[in-house]
Amino acid sequence: MKILRGIGASKGIAIGRVVRMAPPPQTPVCIPVTDPQREVERFFGARQKAFAALEELYQHARGAMGENEAMIFKIHTAMLEDPDYIREIVQYITEQRVNAEYAVYQVECAFEKAFADIEDEYLRERIADIHDVSDRLIRGLRCQDAPELTLLGPDAILIGENIMPSDVMLLDKSKVKAFATQKGSVTSHACILARTRGVPAVVGVAQGLEELANGQLIVLDGETGQIVVEPSPDVLSGYRERQQANQRRREELQKLKDKENKTADGKRIQVCANIGAMADVEEALTNGCDGIGLLRTEYFYMEEKHWPTEEQQFLDYKAILLRMQGRQVVVRTYDLGSDKQAAFLSQEKEANPSLGSRGLRLCLRNKGPFLAQLRALLRASVYGRLAVMFPMVTCTWEVEQAMALVTQAKEQLAREGLAYATDIQWGIMIETPAAALISSQLAQMVDFFSVGTNDLTQYTLAADRMNESVANIYSAAHPAVLQLIAMAAQSARQAGKWIGLCGDAAAEETLVESLLQLGIEEISVPPYSLPEIRDAVRKAVAEGGGNVKTAL
């Protein structure tokens, strides 16, 4: 028995036999050509094939998992439409007079180098997407089909150097139980898809993975990042028991979904869902959410070539409010910038996007589109119970400017005879230390707070949440982060306002009681986490007096 160690990227335990993934296409060799125009035509032919394949993948993903996850393939399509990418390949073919395969490979290498120099870890992880698109083009030029990952035997655990998002999308879950790779990170699109599809995964296995042979029995733990090779009977039995226990617990928790979310000491807590696509609404309702605590509006429109229209947004928001049937829906206005670079944004390259033009500050620089979103939200508000919050607030001036636009939107609608609700709640996200430190002032300006622990943690600890090298530092349980949350909760309580929390920390069962003791009154998590978090709330003792030491 041997244990390999990597990074847990998608929770779950898988027991199965090793199936080695096909290696990426062989590196193209440089072949001089006498007719560059013919090579250019070959390239455009392969590009057209890639478009068709990506559209098929998009439609499949959209039906299976919703728009948010399907958007990955729209991003790949956008890369095929990138004028710089196309121009570079065509120029390389014509100027160097080489075969199209080699030109695609050389341009891929150049783009990878440019991305590798970017500080933001999330953007660096887009290298995997460049690989996927380039491999697709090279296979098309060679008239080769993509590796078939659906025709496998039962209980397969895929291992290899890396795995592409399109490969994860095509996995037959009745046969493929998990995957492990030498490269990759938890923020890669492949891992995002794995978590969405419920496929356990381990990435970054630096040593030993390449030595595994087809057919070997292994156990993969997607939470701890461990891979047990040829487990002993006792170890194997222990993992099987854990698998069965996890399944039984999930089934039992589902039976409690319609019960009230009260802590052990009787405090009512709202347990809501984070959503980024219409499909998420149905899963949230299935898992018994109290409402939507975070509707990520930017995810609905990332693939659009232009800012979404007011009417387009109005219809989307209206549909969600109607479907939620009176449950509160908290909408976050556009949180664009940094790692969320929509197709319609035209921003100059920033040295540090996480500290640049993003969130509310970006919206205030694009007042026309921002005003259209506010008008759409106001118009939709008559169809349900709406709350709206602004992301990445750092000062009172930003809130003043945002609320001035809200007033402007209301005045416009009134003149046009268009109705809007008068009981909309307006809030802000606490995701910068600045917002937490001046929360007593901000609480006088809004109706509620929602803590975004992902950014609050990285800004407080100076630890990039996407960077594996500082993963040991990045923790929402750090006393400094908890102190800032406690400060915001106290400010909200003193002003008679409510405070929720919608970051990844909300989905950590071990943190729930601490967060409630700090004064958090609403928790919002991914739909699939609702059963476990509802259970954690019921077991928690909420009375902690907002004291960090008590919470810890």
Phi, psi and omega in degrees: 000138182222146180244125174257150183235135177217210181246124177293121185246339178208120189296155178130157178248131178235138177237123183188191183254142182295132169231113182284130179286150177297139178294162177297165181306143179301140182303125181297144176263155180280121179239115178297144180232152178262347181232080181302328182297324178296322178294323177297318179295321177299318179300314182292331175293317178294323178297320179294320176298319180296319176304312182297317181295319180292324177296321178295317178296320180299312181296321179296314181294321181298318179288326185276325189227351179105168186298323186300312181285325179296337182300337178306319183281337171290326177296319177295320177298318179298325178295322178292340178264355183297118183298326179294317180297312180297313182299319181298318181293312180300317180296321180295319179298310187287321183280321181270347180053058182233169180292153185297321181303314182294323179295317178299316181297316182294320178291323175302314180299320180294317179293321179298318180297319179296318180291324182296334181278352180283136183291324186293122184297320181299315181294325177298327181290348177291353174303323179299324179291322177298317176304311184300311181295315181294318177299320179298318179294316182295319177296321178296319178294330180268002182058038178254141174281154175295153179304132182275113182256006182262340183263069183238163176286174181291154174058043178275137170242114184282137175226150180177186181292316180202170177222140183270153178305319181295328177295317180297321181296328185272355184298136174271105186294342177287346181241315182272118185267335183186176172213156177221140182226156177285324182253184175101167177218169183293344181264001180292154180298327179298319180286326175300315178295321180299316179294321180295320182275354180074033179258116178301144182209146173230133179235172177064036177278097190291327185224142171097337184294322183292345182272348182289144182250152176306134176094348179294143178277128177222159172242129180245125178252104184287353178267313182273340183084010181270145172234119181261119182265129181048063183296149176290161180306320181294316180296316180299318179297321179297319179292322178296321177296321178296318177303310182295322180294320178298318180292317179297319180296318179300316181294321179293320181295327179296331180290341184261008190295335182267003180273155182292144181268087177245140177289171181299333179259019167088012180272130180281126180239136175277124177247110189242180185241144170270131179226154177222011180199157180301323181299330180294330181300315181295319179294322179297316179293321178300324182269008171079045179285152174278341181172191175253119181267346179204109173255110184278092188296329184295331182293339180288339191229014185301329184272356181293145179275344179226159175307136181297147182283162177299317183293319178301314180291317179306314181294322179293311181296320178300314182299319182290316179299318178295318182292330182281351170050055175090349175288147182293139176239114178264114183259128173268126176294167187318122173249065182266168183099179182055242182276355182252081182261094180291156182299332185272356179281141177234073181258147173288152180298132181251143181296324180220088185302328181294337180250016185253218183277104182207163176062223184296323182297326176290319180298321180290344174269352178232064190294329179299303177298324179295318178297321178298320178294317179297319177298317180297318179295316179299316180296321182286340188299337182287352184258008179180199182253102190252140168229146183231135178228151182256132182270158172057049177277139178231348182204165182292329181301319180298319179293319178301316180295318180295316181290332175295322177290325175299314178299318179298317180296318179298317181296320178298313181295322179297318179295328182272357179074025180259132187279153170209155182287149180262356183251022177295137175264138181243127183222182177226160175267138173262095181223011171232146175304327179301315181296320179294320184290332178250025185298332179295325177285317182296326182297336178283348187255345187227175181264338182198164172244152168224121183277125174259095189291336182299305180286323180301320180292314184292325180285328179288319186263001183053043182230111180303122184291348179259000188260114183297332185290342178243020181299332180287343180266321184290112180203124177291347179274001178299137181306326181294320179293315180297325179296320179293321177296315179300320179298315179294320180295320179295318178298318178297315182298316181294332180268000180074028180248160179262159181224132177243180179214128186231011178280180181301332181300333181296333182269004177269108184304325183288345181262346188304309183299318179300317181294319179294323180290339176280348177117005179292131184250346180219135179237133180235128188224167173302146184308322183290344180269353186304312182302315182293320183287324175301319179294318179296323178297315182296331181272346187280154169255117189275336185284106178225359176071014179069020183264126184298319181297319178296317181298323180283000000 
